[in-house]
Amino acid sequence: MKDSTNNHDASSVASGERIPNIDEKYTEDLFEQQLNDSLMQEDEADSVGISERRQATQDARYSFWESFISYAFDNPEFAAHFKKKKPTQGRWITFGVDATGCHIGVVLNLRRNELRVELFIRDDRKLYFTLASQKEAIEADAGLKFEWRDVGGKNSSVRIENHSFTLSSEEERHKQFDWLIDVILRMRNTFVKYL
Protein backbone atom coordinates (compact mmCIF):
# COMPACT_ATOMS: atom_id res chain seq x y z
CA MET A 1 0.00 0.00 0.00
CA LYS A 2 1.31 3.46 -0.87
CA ASP A 3 1.93 6.11 1.72
CA SER A 4 -0.95 8.62 1.73
CA THR A 5 1.43 11.44 0.83
CA ASN A 6 2.35 9.82 -2.49
CA ASN A 7 0.51 10.61 -5.67
CA HIS A 8 -2.35 8.24 -6.40
CA ASP A 9 -3.46 7.33 -9.86
CA ALA A 10 -6.56 5.61 -11.18
CA SER A 11 -4.97 2.18 -10.56
CA SER A 12 -4.75 3.06 -6.85
CA VAL A 13 -8.49 3.71 -6.77
CA ALA A 14 -9.26 0.55 -8.74
CA SER A 15 -6.98 -1.64 -6.58
CA GLY A 16 -8.57 -0.40 -3.38
CA GLU A 17 -5.58 1.52 -2.05
CA ARG A 18 -6.30 4.28 0.42
CA ILE A 19 -7.27 7.59 -1.21
CA PRO A 20 -5.61 10.59 0.47
CA ASN A 21 -7.59 12.07 3.32
CA ILE A 22 -9.86 15.09 3.12
CA ASP A 23 -7.20 17.44 4.49
CA GLU A 24 -5.21 16.98 1.28
CA LYS A 25 -8.00 18.87 -0.58
CA TYR A 26 -8.28 16.79 -3.72
CA THR A 27 -10.45 18.71 -6.11
CA GLU A 28 -13.81 17.43 -7.23
CA ASP A 29 -12.64 17.28 -10.85
CA LEU A 30 -9.55 15.20 -10.01
CA PHE A 31 -11.67 12.85 -7.91
CA GLU A 32 -14.21 12.51 -10.73
CA GLN A 33 -11.44 11.81 -13.26
CA GLN A 34 -9.96 9.10 -11.00
CA LEU A 35 -13.36 7.42 -10.71
CA ASN A 36 -14.03 7.66 -14.44
CA ASP A 37 -10.55 6.29 -15.22
CA SER A 38 -11.16 3.41 -12.84
CA LEU A 39 -14.61 2.66 -14.28
CA MET A 40 -13.27 2.93 -17.86
CA GLN A 41 -10.57 0.36 -16.97
CA GLU A 42 -13.32 -1.97 -15.74
CA ASP A 43 -15.17 -1.46 -19.03
CA GLU A 44 -12.04 -2.24 -21.03
CA ALA A 45 -11.39 -5.40 -19.01
CA ASP A 46 -15.01 -6.49 -19.49
CA SER A 47 -15.02 -5.99 -23.25
CA VAL A 48 -11.57 -6.89 -24.57
CA GLY A 49 -11.82 -7.40 -28.33
CA ILE A 50 -15.21 -5.73 -28.61
CA SER A 51 -14.06 -2.22 -29.44
CA GLU A 52 -17.05 -1.34 -31.63
CA ARG A 53 -19.49 -2.17 -28.86
CA ARG A 54 -17.34 -0.28 -26.35
CA GLN A 55 -17.26 2.78 -28.62
CA ALA A 56 -21.03 2.63 -29.10
CA THR A 57 -21.49 2.46 -25.32
CA GLN A 58 -19.15 5.39 -24.76
CA ASP A 59 -20.94 7.40 -27.46
CA ALA A 60 -24.31 6.64 -25.82
CA ARG A 61 -22.98 7.76 -22.43
CA TYR A 62 -21.58 10.96 -23.90
CA SER A 63 -24.91 11.70 -25.56
CA PHE A 64 -26.77 11.02 -22.31
CA TRP A 65 -24.50 13.27 -20.22
CA GLU A 66 -24.51 16.02 -22.85
CA SER A 67 -28.31 16.03 -22.92
CA PHE A 68 -28.64 15.77 -19.14
CA ILE A 69 -26.22 18.62 -18.43
CA SER A 70 -27.98 20.88 -20.91
CA TYR A 71 -31.42 19.98 -19.51
CA ALA A 72 -30.40 20.21 -15.83
CA PHE A 73 -28.78 23.60 -16.13
CA ASP A 74 -31.96 25.02 -17.67
CA ASN A 75 -33.43 24.42 -14.18
CA PRO A 76 -32.69 27.61 -12.17
CA GLU A 77 -32.50 25.84 -8.79
CA PHE A 78 -30.12 23.19 -10.13
CA ALA A 79 -27.95 25.82 -11.84
CA ALA A 80 -27.79 27.87 -8.63
CA HIS A 81 -26.32 24.99 -6.60
CA PHE A 82 -23.94 23.22 -8.97
CA LYS A 83 -21.01 23.96 -11.25
CA LYS A 84 -21.68 23.09 -14.89
CA LYS A 85 -19.82 19.99 -16.10
CA LYS A 86 -18.49 18.92 -19.43
CA PRO A 87 -20.00 15.72 -20.86
CA THR A 88 -17.95 12.56 -20.49
CA GLN A 89 -17.87 9.06 -21.96
CA GLY A 90 -17.63 7.65 -18.46
CA ARG A 91 -20.35 6.09 -16.36
CA TRP A 92 -20.01 8.63 -13.60
CA ILE A 93 -20.43 12.37 -13.15
CA THR A 94 -20.27 14.27 -9.86
CA PHE A 95 -21.66 17.45 -8.42
CA GLY A 96 -20.10 19.08 -5.36
CA VAL A 97 -21.98 19.77 -2.17
CA ASP A 98 -21.06 22.27 0.51
CA ALA A 99 -18.70 19.86 2.28
CA THR A 100 -15.15 18.80 1.58
CA GLY A 101 -14.87 15.12 0.74
CA CYS A 102 -18.50 14.65 -0.29
CA HIS A 103 -19.98 14.67 -3.76
CA ILE A 104 -23.29 13.75 -5.27
CA GLY A 105 -22.53 11.23 -7.96
CA VAL A 106 -24.76 10.04 -10.77
CA VAL A 107 -23.95 6.65 -12.26
CA LEU A 108 -25.30 5.52 -15.63
CA ASN A 109 -25.22 1.77 -16.27
CA LEU A 110 -26.47 1.10 -19.79
CA ARG A 111 -26.12 -2.68 -19.51
CA ARG A 112 -28.58 -2.84 -16.64
CA ASN A 113 -30.67 0.21 -17.62
CA GLU A 114 -29.87 1.63 -14.22
CA LEU A 115 -29.40 5.15 -12.94
CA ARG A 116 -28.02 5.66 -9.48
CA VAL A 117 -27.64 8.85 -7.45
CA GLU A 118 -25.46 8.78 -4.37
CA LEU A 119 -23.81 10.92 -1.79
CA PHE A 120 -20.24 9.72 -2.05
CA ILE A 121 -18.14 10.14 1.10
CA ARG A 122 -14.41 9.88 0.53
CA ASP A 123 -12.37 8.15 3.18
CA ASP A 124 -14.32 9.48 6.18
CA ARG A 125 -16.02 6.67 8.06
CA LYS A 126 -16.70 8.95 11.03
CA LEU A 127 -18.83 11.22 8.84
CA TYR A 128 -20.59 8.21 7.34
CA PHE A 129 -21.48 6.82 10.78
CA THR A 130 -22.58 10.26 11.99
CA LEU A 131 -24.98 10.43 9.05
CA ALA A 132 -26.07 6.80 9.43
CA SER A 133 -26.95 7.42 13.09
CA GLN A 134 -29.48 9.99 11.80
CA LYS A 135 -30.76 7.77 8.99
CA GLU A 136 -34.48 8.02 9.84
CA ALA A 137 -34.41 11.82 10.14
CA ILE A 138 -32.40 12.22 6.93
CA GLU A 139 -34.71 9.92 4.94
CA ALA A 140 -37.81 11.66 6.32
CA ASP A 141 -36.33 15.08 5.51
CA ALA A 142 -35.44 14.03 1.94
CA GLY A 143 -38.65 12.07 1.40
CA LEU A 144 -36.48 9.27 -0.02
CA LYS A 145 -35.40 5.81 1.12
CA PHE A 146 -31.64 5.27 0.73
CA GLU A 147 -29.32 2.30 0.59
CA TRP A 148 -26.60 2.97 3.19
CA ARG A 149 -23.24 1.45 2.23
CA ASP A 150 -20.17 1.37 4.41
CA VAL A 151 -17.43 -0.51 2.61
CA GLY A 152 -14.88 -0.74 5.39
CA GLY A 153 -11.80 1.43 5.24
CA LYS A 154 -12.67 2.71 1.80
CA ASN A 155 -15.29 5.14 0.56
CA SER A 156 -18.86 5.04 1.77
CA SER A 157 -22.08 6.11 0.12
CA VAL A 158 -25.74 6.75 0.61
CA ARG A 159 -27.61 6.00 -2.58
CA ILE A 160 -30.90 5.54 -4.36
CA GLU A 161 -31.49 3.69 -7.63
CA ASN A 162 -34.02 3.86 -10.43
CA HIS A 163 -34.11 0.61 -12.39
CA SER A 164 -36.83 1.56 -14.84
CA PHE A 165 -35.09 3.90 -17.21
CA THR A 166 -35.12 3.62 -20.99
CA LEU A 167 -33.64 5.88 -23.62
CA SER A 168 -36.19 5.03 -26.29
CA SER A 169 -37.49 8.56 -26.79
CA GLU A 170 -36.82 12.17 -25.89
CA GLU A 171 -39.92 12.13 -23.68
CA GLU A 172 -38.59 9.13 -21.73
CA ARG A 173 -35.16 10.76 -21.46
CA HIS A 174 -36.74 13.93 -20.05
CA LYS A 175 -38.63 11.85 -17.45
CA GLN A 176 -35.32 10.38 -16.34
CA PHE A 177 -33.68 13.81 -16.28
CA ASP A 178 -36.57 15.17 -14.15
CA TRP A 179 -36.15 12.22 -11.76
CA LEU A 180 -32.40 12.84 -11.53
CA ILE A 181 -32.78 16.58 -10.94
CA ASP A 182 -35.41 15.96 -8.25
CA VAL A 183 -33.31 13.36 -6.42
CA ILE A 184 -30.05 15.31 -6.71
CA LEU A 185 -31.67 18.47 -5.34
CA ARG A 186 -33.45 16.62 -2.53
CA MET A 187 -30.20 14.91 -1.54
CA ARG A 188 -28.21 18.14 -1.71
CA ASN A 189 -30.78 20.17 0.21
CA THR A 190 -31.09 17.48 2.89
CA PHE A 191 -27.48 16.44 3.39
CA VAL A 192 -26.08 19.99 3.64
CA LYS A 193 -28.08 20.29 6.88
CA TYR A 194 -26.24 17.29 8.36
CA LEU A 195 -22.70 17.77 7.01
C-alpha positions as CSV (number, residue, x, y, z in Angstrom):
1,M,0.0,0.0,0.0
2,K,1.3,3.5,-0.9
3,D,1.9,6.1,1.7
4,S,-1.0,8.6,1.7
5,T,1.4,11.4,0.8
6,N,2.3,9.8,-2.5
7,N,0.5,10.6,-5.7
8,H,-2.4,8.2,-6.4
9,D,-3.5,7.3,-9.9
10,A,-6.6,5.6,-11.2
11,S,-5.0,2.2,-10.6
12,S,-4.7,3.1,-6.9
13,V,-8.5,3.7,-6.8
14,A,-9.3,0.6,-8.7
15,S,-7.0,-1.6,-6.6
16,G,-8.6,-0.4,-3.4
17,E,-5.6,1.5,-2.1
18,R,-6.3,4.3,0.4
19,I,-7.3,7.6,-1.2
20,P,-5.6,10.6,0.5
21,N,-7.6,12.1,3.3
22,I,-9.9,15.1,3.1
23,D,-7.2,17.4,4.5
24,E,-5.2,17.0,1.3
25,K,-8.0,18.9,-0.6
26,Y,-8.3,16.8,-3.7
27,T,-10.5,18.7,-6.1
28,E,-13.8,17.4,-7.2
29,D,-12.6,17.3,-10.8
30,L,-9.6,15.2,-10.0
31,F,-11.7,12.9,-7.9
32,E,-14.2,12.5,-10.7
33,Q,-11.4,11.8,-13.3
34,Q,-10.0,9.1,-11.0
35,L,-13.4,7.4,-10.7
36,N,-14.0,7.7,-14.4
37,D,-10.6,6.3,-15.2
38,S,-11.2,3.4,-12.8
39,L,-14.6,2.7,-14.3
40,M,-13.3,2.9,-17.9
41,Q,-10.6,0.4,-17.0
42,E,-13.3,-2.0,-15.7
43,D,-15.2,-1.5,-19.0
44,E,-12.0,-2.2,-21.0
45,A,-11.4,-5.4,-19.0
46,D,-15.0,-6.5,-19.5
47,S,-15.0,-6.0,-23.2
48,V,-11.6,-6.9,-24.6
49,G,-11.8,-7.4,-28.3
50,I,-15.2,-5.7,-28.6
51,S,-14.1,-2.2,-29.4
52,E,-17.0,-1.3,-31.6
53,R,-19.5,-2.2,-28.9
54,R,-17.3,-0.3,-26.4
55,Q,-17.3,2.8,-28.6
56,A,-21.0,2.6,-29.1
57,T,-21.5,2.5,-25.3
58,Q,-19.1,5.4,-24.8
59,D,-20.9,7.4,-27.5
60,A,-24.3,6.6,-25.8
61,R,-23.0,7.8,-22.4
62,Y,-21.6,11.0,-23.9
63,S,-24.9,11.7,-25.6
64,F,-26.8,11.0,-22.3
65,W,-24.5,13.3,-20.2
66,E,-24.5,16.0,-22.8
67,S,-28.3,16.0,-22.9
68,F,-28.6,15.8,-19.1
69,I,-26.2,18.6,-18.4
70,S,-28.0,20.9,-20.9
71,Y,-31.4,20.0,-19.5
72,A,-30.4,20.2,-15.8
73,F,-28.8,23.6,-16.1
74,D,-32.0,25.0,-17.7
75,N,-33.4,24.4,-14.2
76,P,-32.7,27.6,-12.2
77,E,-32.5,25.8,-8.8
78,F,-30.1,23.2,-10.1
79,A,-27.9,25.8,-11.8
80,A,-27.8,27.9,-8.6
81,H,-26.3,25.0,-6.6
82,F,-23.9,23.2,-9.0
83,K,-21.0,24.0,-11.3
84,K,-21.7,23.1,-14.9
85,K,-19.8,20.0,-16.1
86,K,-18.5,18.9,-19.4
87,P,-20.0,15.7,-20.9
88,T,-18.0,12.6,-20.5
89,Q,-17.9,9.1,-22.0
90,G,-17.6,7.6,-18.5
91,R,-20.4,6.1,-16.4
92,W,-20.0,8.6,-13.6
93,I,-20.4,12.4,-13.2
94,T,-20.3,14.3,-9.9
95,F,-21.7,17.5,-8.4
96,G,-20.1,19.1,-5.4
97,V,-22.0,19.8,-2.2
98,D,-21.1,22.3,0.5
99,A,-18.7,19.9,2.3
100,T,-15.2,18.8,1.6
101,G,-14.9,15.1,0.7
102,C,-18.5,14.7,-0.3
103,H,-20.0,14.7,-3.8
104,I,-23.3,13.7,-5.3
105,G,-22.5,11.2,-8.0
106,V,-24.8,10.0,-10.8
107,V,-23.9,6.6,-12.3
108,L,-25.3,5.5,-15.6
109,N,-25.2,1.8,-16.3
110,L,-26.5,1.1,-19.8
111,R,-26.1,-2.7,-19.5
112,R,-28.6,-2.8,-16.6
113,N,-30.7,0.2,-17.6
114,E,-29.9,1.6,-14.2
115,L,-29.4,5.2,-12.9
116,R,-28.0,5.7,-9.5
117,V,-27.6,8.8,-7.5
118,E,-25.5,8.8,-4.4
119,L,-23.8,10.9,-1.8
120,F,-20.2,9.7,-2.0
121,I,-18.1,10.1,1.1
122,R,-14.4,9.9,0.5
123,D,-12.4,8.2,3.2
124,D,-14.3,9.5,6.2
125,R,-16.0,6.7,8.1
126,K,-16.7,8.9,11.0
127,L,-18.8,11.2,8.8
128,Y,-20.6,8.2,7.3
129,F,-21.5,6.8,10.8
130,T,-22.6,10.3,12.0
131,L,-25.0,10.4,9.0
132,A,-26.1,6.8,9.4
133,S,-26.9,7.4,13.1
134,Q,-29.5,10.0,11.8
135,K,-30.8,7.8,9.0
136,E,-34.5,8.0,9.8
137,A,-34.4,11.8,10.1
138,I,-32.4,12.2,6.9
139,E,-34.7,9.9,4.9
140,A,-37.8,11.7,6.3
141,D,-36.3,15.1,5.5
142,A,-35.4,14.0,1.9
143,G,-38.6,12.1,1.4
144,L,-36.5,9.3,0.0
145,K,-35.4,5.8,1.1
146,F,-31.6,5.3,0.7
147,E,-29.3,2.3,0.6
148,W,-26.6,3.0,3.2
149,R,-23.2,1.4,2.2
150,D,-20.2,1.4,4.4
151,V,-17.4,-0.5,2.6
152,G,-14.9,-0.7,5.4
153,G,-11.8,1.4,5.2
154,K,-12.7,2.7,1.8
155,N,-15.3,5.1,0.6
156,S,-18.9,5.0,1.8
157,S,-22.1,6.1,0.1
158,V,-25.7,6.7,0.6
159,R,-27.6,6.0,-2.6
160,I,-30.9,5.5,-4.4
161,E,-31.5,3.7,-7.6
162,N,-34.0,3.9,-10.4
163,H,-34.1,0.6,-12.4
164,S,-36.8,1.6,-14.8
165,F,-35.1,3.9,-17.2
166,T,-35.1,3.6,-21.0
167,L,-33.6,5.9,-23.6
168,S,-36.2,5.0,-26.3
169,S,-37.5,8.6,-26.8
170,E,-36.8,12.2,-25.9
171,E,-39.9,12.1,-23.7
172,E,-38.6,9.1,-21.7
173,R,-35.2,10.8,-21.5
174,H,-36.7,13.9,-20.0
175,K,-38.6,11.8,-17.5
176,Q,-35.3,10.4,-16.3
177,F,-33.7,13.8,-16.3
178,D,-36.6,15.2,-14.2
179,W,-36.1,12.2,-11.8
180,L,-32.4,12.8,-11.5
181,I,-32.8,16.6,-10.9
182,D,-35.4,16.0,-8.3
183,V,-33.3,13.4,-6.4
184,I,-30.0,15.3,-6.7
185,L,-31.7,18.5,-5.3
186,R,-33.4,16.6,-2.5
187,M,-30.2,14.9,-1.5
188,R,-28.2,18.1,-1.7
189,N,-30.8,20.2,0.2
190,T,-31.1,17.5,2.9
191,F,-27.5,16.4,3.4
192,V,-26.1,20.0,3.6
193,K,-28.1,20.3,6.9
194,Y,-26.2,17.3,8.4
195,L,-22.7,17.8,7.0
